[in-house]
Amino acid sequence: MSQGPVLIFDKSTLESLSVDEAVLLDNFYLSNITPLFYVECLADLERKMVRMKSTPEQLVGSLAERTPDSQSSANVYHLRILQGELLGKFDIDTVLLRPFRSAGKLVQLGDSKGMIFQPSEEEQAVQRWARHEFLDLERQIAKGWRRMISQIDLNAMPEQMRRIFGPWRKPTSLQDARTMTNTIIDNIEPELLLRFGLIILGVPEATDYVINDWIANRRKPLREYRPYFIHMLSINIFFGLILPTQLLRNVKQSHHIDLAYLYYLPFCAVFSSRDNFHVQVAPLFMHAAQRFIHGDDLKADLKRLNDLYLGLPQEIRDQGLYEFAPAPPDDSTYLTTRLWDAYLPKWRADSKKVDISPDLQKALMELIHKYQEKSVPVSGSADVRVDDLDFVQVSKKIKPAKGSYLRFSKEVILKNYEDERRKRYEPSPPGTQFSSLMNSLADLFRDHNVSDVEVIFISLKLDDMGEKVVEDNQHIAQIRAVGINGMSDETQDALREQYEMFPLISLMVLWTRRSTQKLGILKFYPITPDNPYPAPDYEDWEKRAIGAYMGRHNL
């Protein structure tokens, strides 16, 4: 599997990419996704779609589909990082140029201590949005976000600066404004700067604690004492200096959001945007080791890569993207290759394929499952550095195929599909099939996005003598569909009556997701001593039942 430079992008870059280009972005870069990106996407639910055929849900769903899901991390919210630094619990030097994600679950197995990371709420939300599923709460957040933007007072910051620092000359260029910002930071009385910054950054309640702690630290220079605080404050002072000028034209309330993206610059090696504000301002706040890449340049490079890989023979592409493109081409005309050279200079040697024997693969999988299932939680995750742990496990749910690409080989995808398919059959020990059905239905009705639930009973057709009907040397099955709207005692009695009417060869539950109008299926098969993992019989009859359901509900 690939790795790559740590990249932060904004919405303007991602929405310019095709799905195939976004797949390659995810393959060659470690995407650090900021909380602002998630909320920006969500805010489009309240967007007025003028002269556009798409609905807001389709727009957000399309963007979510392109959002990296394999090599991505959700960064911690900048105010949480600031609060952690002010309390002395965050050291920016330990995470420079890489994502700062929330701590996972600290666990221990024997003498080994490790951390298990599960998908964040934001990552799970993006997967739902790609299916056009949105919670009512998320719609309210979208409304609140747009309302907040419309209420931003652009004059507040310059007025506060004049009131605290007195009048300053107008900068003559953006670079001049950046220089003036450094002058203010380095020459204003430190305690005054601390007090002003804590108010501007929205944490005035921390003032007494921070001032006392700073004094206890012998009034250390603020750039050393709280560097992330200075980074955030510098961005705001810069913005306050340029607002009264015409150095940035057509300044809008939404530029406050663009400004906040800059708070996350320490947590990436590469920042990409097509937004004019970012194009002009972001490089002024980036370290010499970082790169700003215009979103158009990144798209052009990903398009070249896409043309290259789609031109490969099908048998090579069937091996999967992780197999035939674990690293970019060894060709420095590609921007992606040059960035790998800059940030992973040993990638050519490190990218050589390492053959792992089947026995070792099996042992590794057993170890992973052991960490998952037998490790026990321990306290103190906030005080543990990942570099000091014995193991780290990151769990993700990714699409094996996306756009025109298989990420894994066709054989691996088909095997995984069969494994998942077998799991969906819900094989039940003798005597427990009906109770399994009831439990699954109860779980299903807890999902308010589920509609048109039907339980499908398929049994062998019997004649008046109770004998199996045979036509053309084949047994004939009959299909009974029972629609239900919830789980009551009457419903359970009716289902049990149908269940016990004839010996079943198949039992299914079918339903529809309201938001996507997609079909959901659960299958139940009994376990017998001779057949512990049964394959379904009479699949043709099941297909007929599914086809009839889809016809009834216009799917």
N, C-alpha and C positions, 0 to 999 in steps of 0.2 A: 504494500500500500504506500501511496505517495506521502510526502510531507510538504515542505515548501516554506517560503517566507510568510511571516504573520501579517495578514492583511486586514485592514478595516476599510469598509466601503460604506457609502451612504446610499440612500434609496435611488438617487439619480443615476448612479453607476449600474446598479443591479437591474433596474427597469429597462436599461438600454440593451441588455443581453438577451439573446435567444435562449431557449431551454438548453440546447446543446452547448452553447458557449458557457452557460452557468454551470453545467456539469463539469466542464474542463476547469473552470475557476475553482470548483470544489476539489478537483483532483490534484491541482498543482499549487494550491495556496492553503494555508491554515487561516481560516476566516475567523476573526474576532468580531462578533456581532454585538453592537452596543444596544442598551435598552432603548435608546432614542430611535434606532431603526425599527424595532418592534412597534413602538407607539406611532411612529410616522406611518407605517403600513396600516395599522389599525385605524388611524384617523381617516384613511381613504374611504372607510365605510360611510362617513358623513360627507363625502365629496359630492359636489353637484356635477353630474355627468352631462355637461353641455356638449352637444354635437358628437356624442360618443354612443356607440351601439352597446357597449358593455355596461353591465350593472356594477355598482360599487363592490358587491360580493365577488363578482367575476374578476374585477381588477385586483382586489386583495388576494384572491385565490391564485391568480396568475403570478403575482409577485412572490407569494409563499412557495409556489411550485419551483421557482428559480432560486430560492434561498438555500444556501449550502446546508446539507444535513449530515454529511460524512465527516469532513475535516473542519468542524466549526465548534466554537465555544461561545457561550453567552457571558459577556463581561459583567462584573458587578457594577451596580449603579454608582455614578460618580459621587453622590452625596454620602453613600455608605463608605466609600473609600476615604473620603475627606474626614468623616467622623472617626474612622479607624485610625487615621494618621494623627488627628488631634488628641486622641487618647493614647498615642504612643504604641498602637498595636499594628501599625502598617508601615513597612519600609519599602519605599518605591524602588530602591536599588535592587531588590530581590525579584522584581517582576518587569524590569525595563525591557521593552521590545517584545513582550509576550503577553498573552491574555491573563487577566486576573479574574479567575472564576470563583464562585462561591465554594466553600469547603465541602467536600463530600462527607460520607459517613465513615468515621474512623473505626476500624475493626481490628481484631486480633485473632490469629490462628496459631496456637502454640506459642513459639517465641517470635513469630513474625507479626509485625504491625503494618497495616496498610490502610488505604482509603479507597472506597468505592463511590464512583460518581454515577448518578442516574441522570437521565435527561431533565433539564430544568423546565419550569413551568412555561417559560417563553418558547423553548424548543418544542414542547408538546403542543403549544398553541399554534405554532406555525404549521405543524403537521395537520391540525384540524382545519386551519384556514385554507390549506391546499385542497381540502375536500369541500370547501365552501361551508364549513360549520363554524358558527360564531355564537358565543354565549351572550345572553342579554347583558351581563356585566360588561363585556368587551364593547358592546355597542354604546353603553353609557360612558365608558372611558373615552371612546372616540368623540362623542359629543362634548365631553368636558375638555378634551385636548384642544379641539378647534375653538371652543369658547375661551379657553385660557390664552390661546395665541391672539385672538382678536382683542383681548383686554390688556395686552402688554403696552406699557408706557415707554416709548423710546427715549423720551426726554429725561426720565428719572435718573439714569446713571450719570450723564454729564452734570446735572444739577447737584447730585450728591457729591461728586468729585470737587466741584467748585466750592461747595459749602465746607468740605473737610480740608482740602489741599490748597484752596485759593485759586486764582486765575492762572492758567497756563497758556502759552502761545499755541496757535493752531499748527498741527504738523503739516509739512509740505508734501509728504508722500507716506505711503503705508510703511515703508522701511523706517522713515523718520518717526512715525508714531510708535513703532516697535522700540526704537532707541529711546524715545521719551519715556516709554513704559518702564524700561530698565532703570532709567534715571530716577523716576519716582520711587520704584521699589527699593533702590539702593540708598536713597538720600532722605526720604521721609522718616521721621522719628519712628522707630520700630514698634513701640507700643501703640501709637496712633494707627499705624498701618495694620497691625493685628486687629485692633478693635473695628476699624473700618471694614477690613476684609471679612471678618466673621459675620458682620451684618449683611454685606453685599452678597455673600455666598449662602446666606439663608440659615446660619447656625448661631444666632446671637446668644442663645442659651448656653453656649460653651465658653463665653467670654471670660468669666471669672476663673474657670478651671485652667484655660489655656494660658492666660496671663500669669497666673501663679506658677504653673508648670514651667513656663518660659523663664521666669525669674529664678526658679529653682535650678534651672539648667544654665545659670550664669549668663543669661541674656545672650545666648548663642545667636549668631547671624541667622536671620529668618530663612535664607536660602538653604542653610544646613539644618536648621531646627525643624522646619516643616516644608520640604520642597514641593510636595503636591499642592499644598495650600497656595504657595507662591505661583505655581504654574496656573492654577485656576484663577487666582486674583489678577495675574498679568493679563490674561485673556480679557477679563472684564474691564480693566483699566484701559487697555488698548481700544476696546470697543467704545468706551466713553470718550476717548480722545478723538476718534474719527467720526463719531455721529454728527457733531456740529459742522463737519466739513463736507465737501463733495467728492472726497477721495473714493468713496463707495457710492455709486449711484443707485437710485431706486431702493433705498434701504426700507425693508418691510419688517413687520412684527415677526415673521417667520425666520428672520435672520438670527433671532435669539436662539432658535433651535439649531440652526447651522453653527452658531457660536459654541453651543454645548457639545457638538461633536468633537471640538478641539480639546475638550477635557480628557478625551480618551487617547490622544496621540501618544502618551508614554507607553501604551500597551500594544504597539504595533511596530513593525519595521517599514511597512508600506501603507500609505493612505491614498485612497482613490475616490475621486468625485468628479462630476461634470458641472457642479454648481459653481457659478462665477465667484461667489463669496469665498468658497473653499479654495478655488484655484488661485485667488489673489492672496488670501490670508494664511491658509494652513502652512505653507512653507516657512513662514516667519516664526512659527512656534515649533518647528521640527528640529531635532538633533541632526548633526552632520552625518550620523550613521543611518538616518532615515531617508526614505524617498517618497516624494509625492508623484503620483502617476495620474495624469488626466484620464477620466473614464473613457473618453473616446480612444485614447491610445491603448488602454487595456482591452477594450472591445475589439479593436482592430487586430491585436495580437491573438486573442482567443479565436477570432474568426479564421485567421491563418492556420492555427492549430486544428481547428475543426475541419477545415478543408483538407488538411493533411491526413487526419485520421479517418475521415469518411471515405477517403480515396484508397484505403487499405483493402486487401482482399477480405471477403466475408469470413473465411476460415480463421484469419488472424483476429478480426474484431470479435468473433465468437469466443475467443480466449478471455475476454473481459478487459476492461480499461486498466484495472490494477495490474494485469499481466503484461499487456503490450505497451502500456504507457505509464510505468511507475515513476518516471521522471521525464522532463521535457526533452525535446530533441537536442542532440549535441551540436547545436548550431546557434551561434551568438547573434544571428540576425533576428532571432525571436526575443522579444522583451522578457518573456517569462524565463528563458534560459539565462539571460543576463542577470536577472534578479536572483535566480538560484546560485549563480556564480558569486554574487555579492554576499549573500546571506548563508549559503551552504557550500562553501568553497570545496569541500571534499565529496560533493554529492555523486560525482562520477564513480568513485571507488565504492562509496557506500550503497549505491543503487544496484550493484551487481546482485543478481539473483542468488539466493541462498536456498539450497535444497534441504528441506526438512523431511526426515523419514516419517512414514506413517506411524511408527511406534512413538516417535517424539511428538508428533501432532496430537496423538491420542493422549499422551501424558500431559501435554500442555492444556488440553481441553478439560481433562480430569482435574488439574490443578485449579483452573478458572472456576469450575463448578464447585470445587471444594471451598475456595475463598468465598463464593457467593452464598453457599448453603450452610457451611459449618463455622464460618467466622462469627465472632460475637462482637457487638458494638462496645466501644470503650469511650470514655469522656475525654474532652480536651482537644477536639479537632481544630479549634480556633488558634491554638498555640503551636501547632505542628507544621513544619515545613515539608512539602512534598518530597524535596530532595533527600530528606532524612528517613523516609519510609522504606520498608522492604519491598512493597509492591503497591501499584496503583492500577485500578481497574476502571475503565470508562465504558459505560453501556450506552449504546445508541441504537435507534431503530431507523434504518436507512432503506431506501428503495434499491433493490438489486438491479433494476433496469430503469433508466431515466432518459427521456429524449430518445436519441438514436443510439444510445450506448447501453451495453451490458457492463455493469461494474465488475461482476464476477464472471467466471466462465459459464457457458450455457449448462454444462454438466452440474456445476455447483448449484446454480439457480434451480434447475429441475429437481435435484435431490432435496433442496430446501423446500421447494413447493410440495413435493410428496410428503415430506415430514410434517409440514404445516397442515396439509390436507388430511393426513391421518389423525392429527390432533383435533381437527374440527369434527371428526366423526364421534368424538366423545364416547369411546367404548366404555360400557358400564358393566361392572361385575354382576353376576346373576342376581336377580331380584331387586336391583337398584336402578334399572333403566327409567322407570316412571318417576321416581323421586329425583333423578338427575334432570329429567325434563322439567319438573316443577321448579327446581332450583334455578335452572337456566332461564326459564320464563320470568321468574321473579326478578332476576338480575336484568333481564332485557327491558322490562317495564320501568325500571329505574332511570332508563335513558329516555328523556323527553323528546329526543330527535327520532324516535322509532315510531313507525306507523304501519297499518295494514298487516298486523301479525296473524299468520295462519300456521296451524299445526297440521302437518301432512302425514297421514297414516297410509302406508302401502302394505297390502297383505295379499296373499294368494287367493284367487277367486275359487270358491267352492260351489259344487253343485248341490242339489237338494238332498243328496245322500251324505253331504259333508266331505265328498272327495274332491281333490284338486282338479280343476278344469285344465285340460290339455288341448291345445290347438297347434297344428303343424309341429308336433313333437316338442312343444314348449309349454311350460306352465304359464297361465295367464294371471296377471296381477290386477288388483283394483285399487283405485286411489280415492281417498276420502280427505277432503280439506275442511278444516274447522277454523273459522275466523274468530279471534278473541280480542277484547278491548282492555282486559285487565285480569287480575288474579283474584277471583272470589271463590267461595266454597262451591257455588253452583257451577262455575267454570271448571273447577278441578273435578267435580263429580262427572260432568259431561265428558271431559277429556278421558277420565278413567274408564267410562263406559265404552268409548270408542277404542281405547287402548286394549281392553280385554275382549272386544267383540270377536276378532279373528287373530290367528297367529301372524305377527308382523314380520315382514322382510326388510322394512325400512321405516324409519321415523325421522321426520325433519321438521324444523321450524324455519319459516321464511318470513322476512319482513322487509320494509322499505325505509331508507333514511330520508327524512323529509327534505333536508337541505340539498342533498345531491341526487335524489331520486335513484339511488343505487340499491341493488338487491343485497340482502344479508341472508346467510344460510348457516344453520346449525344442523348437524347430523348425529344420530345416536345409534350405536350398534352394541348388542350385548356381547360380553366376553364369555366364552365357554372354555372348558379345560383343553379341548382340542384346537381351539382357535383363539389364542390370547390377543392377537392383533388382527381382527377380521378385516378383509377387504370387502367392500360393499357388493352385494349381488343386485341384479336387476337395475343396473345404472340407467338403462334406456327408460325404464319406468320413472325413475327419479327425474331424468331430463324432461320427460313429458309433464310431470307434475310442476317442475320449475317453469317450463314454457307456458303452461296453463295459468300459473300465478302471474307471470309477467304480462300475459294477455289481459287478465282480469284487471290489472292495475296500470296498464298502459306504460310499461317500462321498456 
